[in-house]
Structure formats: C-alpha cells, structure tokens
C-alpha cells in the first residue's frame, strides 16, 4: 500500500471514529435534544444567565421548521463544497496544462518572434 493510501485510510478511520464515538459513548444521553448546534446551546445559556436579554437584531428569514432549516444548511454546505471543488479543479487543470506544455517543448509565440 502506498504512503498516500495509508494516510487516506487513517484519515477515513479518524472521521468515522469522530462520528461514531459520541454515539457509542452515550455523550448525549439525558438531554432533550442531545446533539443541538452551538447556536441553540448559546441561546439557552444566555436565557439562563440573563433572562431579560434583548437580541441586537432578528434573522432575515425564519424557516417554518427545523427540518427546513437543516435542509437549507445542507444546501449551503453543498454549494460551498461545489465552489471549492470547482476552484481546486481549475487550479489543478491549469497546472497540468502548463506542465504538459512545458514538457512538450512548446515555445511561447513572443519568444520565437524575438530571435
């Protein structure tokens, strides 16, 4: 197995462990919503510490349910991943194109006109 394959396998196992260990160890037991996001936990903590707190602003759009909110978040993450993948794909393609042009001995048009 090559070095890259070993690293990829190790990273895949690490990601799987991060996903499974909290469930296997029961870290969310005893809570109404065991794996809520940081926003909900912060909101709960603020309400406990200072009940008369007024938020500075309100959301532009409040989804009708938590399922729709999760779907919109997943869509946002997918679009971001798509943009990043496109950018890195374009970069790699340009690099490979430049390497192929350099390896084939192609001369730039301006360089041939100067001699």
MOQUI-V656290 format. One record per helix or strand. SS is the DSSP state (H for helix, E for strand). FROM is the first residue (numbers start at 1). LEN is the number of residues. If there is no record, write none. Layout:
ss = <SS,SS>
from = <FROM,FROM>
len = <LEN,LEN>
This chain:
ss = <H,H,H,H>
from = <3,38,66,109>
len = <22,12,38,6>
